[in-house]
């Protein structure tokens, strides 16, 4: 996730669904870990009456700091380790070691810029084998939530549901979804609870 995408209309759908899961007392979830696949953005200067001035840091922090999500609910934690395409495996290994240490029942939310890798993986994607490794590091009862952006195929949501399920070693019926077409019709969220 990049700073520039923080707090757009998709975040209403994203965090609305996550808060619904988190507040469902029957699920007993204690914590949310947002895996941001975080990449910093750098903003150009403002042209202020002919002079270039930087955007004040306080403005950037208010509108573009993903760590502020903790103010939505103190049970939310952003894993904001800088992500790099070149060191994907190191990032995933480190993440999985951290997740294994969290014994509380949790939601692990994978939040790449666009979702699962298509034919060729770029920085904005997550690889299927990374989803498999992350799912494998969860405890029974934990939830894995995954962000997916629309792509060129009219059955994009069915395709990615099947691929997400396969990466987790599940049947497609074990993967549930939420979306809000009247807010952001170009995203869907997949989620599944890890079984014993």
N, C-alpha and C positions, 0 to 999 in steps of 0.2 A: 504494500500500500504506500502511496506517495502522499506527502503533505497536501498537495493541491486537490486531492479527492476527498479530504476529510470534511465532514459535515455537509455533504450534498444530499439531494433527495433520497438517494439510495440508503443513506445512513438511517433515515426514518424507518425504512423497511427492515434493514439489517438489525438495528437495535430494538425495534418494536418486537420482532420475533424472538430475539435472544432474551429480552426482559420477560416475555411471556413464559418461556421455558424456565428461566431462573426463578420466577415467582410462583410457579406451579408447585405448591407444597407437597403434592403427592410424589414428585420426582426426587425431592430431597437434595437438590443441587446446592452446593455451598460456594462455588467459585466459578468464574468465567476467565479463561485465558485467551485473549485475542492474539493470534499469531499474525502479526501485521506484515511480514515479509517487507519490512520497512526500508524505504529509500528516501533520503532527504531531497527536497527540492530547493533550488536557489532562485530567488525572485529578482527580476530586474528592478532598477531604480524607477522612481516616479519622476515624471517631468513636471516639476512644480514651478510654474511661472518662468519657464525657460532654463531652470537649473535642475540637474539630476540629484535627487535625494533618495536615500535608501528608505524602504518601508520600515517604520519603527519596529523593533523587536517585540514590543508589547502587543502590537497589532497582529504580528505573525503568531505569537504565542496564543492569543485569544481565538483566532480563526483557523489556525493550521497546526495545532499541537495535539497529536493523537493521544498523548498521555492524559489529556483532560477528560477522557472517557471515564476515568475513575470517579469523577464527580457525579456521573449518572447513577452509579451504585458502587459503594466501596468494595463489593465482592468482585468487581471487574479489574483485571490486571492486563495491561498491554505488554506483550513480549515485543519490545521495540528494538531489539538487537538489529544493527544495520545488516541488511540483506544484500548479497552480491551474487550474481549469476555464476561467477567463477568459483565461489566457495559454497555452493549449494549444499554439498554433502556434509561439510563441516558444520554449517548452520543447522541442518536437519539432525545431525548426530547430537549436537549440543542441546537443541530444543528437546529431543526425546529423553535425554538424560535428566533435564530439568522437570519434564512432565512426570517421569517415573517417581520423582521425589515428592510429588503432590499426592498425598493419600486421600484427601477429601474428594467427595463426589463432585465432578466438574464438567463444564462445557469447555471443549477446546474448539475454538473458532478459527478456521483457516480463512484468511482474508487477503488473498492475492489480488492484484489489480483486475484480472480478467477471468481467472478460474483455471480449470485443468488445461494441460498442454494440448494443443492441436497436434498436427504432424511434427512440427518443430517447436521445441520448448524455448521460450524467451524469458527474460527477467520477470515479466508480468504474469507468468504462469507458475503453476505448481505441477510437478511431475507425478504421475500415477504411483511410481515406486516410493516417492516421498509421502504421499497419502497413506500408502500401505505401511510404511515404517512408523509414521505418526500414530496411525490407528493401532498398530501393534504395541505401542508404548502406553496405551490407555489401560485403565483398570476396568473390570466389569462394572457396569452401571454408569460409566462416564459417557458423555455425549460428544460426538464429533459433528461439527457444523461446518458447512462449506459454502463459500460464495462463488456463484457462477454468473458471468456476464453473457448476454446473448451473442451468438455468432451467426454466420450466413445461412445455416440450414433451418428450415421451418420446423424441424423436429429437434431443435437444439437442446431443449430441456430433457427430452426422453433419452437422447444420445448421452448427454453428460450424466444423467441419473444412472444409467446402465454402467458407464465407465467408472463413476464414483463407487457404486456398489461392488463392481469387480475388483477395484483397488483395495477395498476393505474386506474382500472375500465373502461378500454377502449376496443374497438374491435381491433383485430390484425392489421387491415388496417390503424389504426391511428398511429402505431409505424413504423418508418422508420429506415433505417440502413445505415451504411457505413463500408467498410472493404477494405483491400488491400492484396489480396492473394499472390501477388508476393513479398511482404515485410514480412508479418506475417500472414500466413494462419490459425493461431490458435486463432484469436480473431475477434470479431465483436462488433460494437457499435450500440446500439439501442437509438433512440431519439424520443421524442414526444413533441408537444407544448400543454400546458394546455389551454383548451378552457374555455369560460365563464361558 
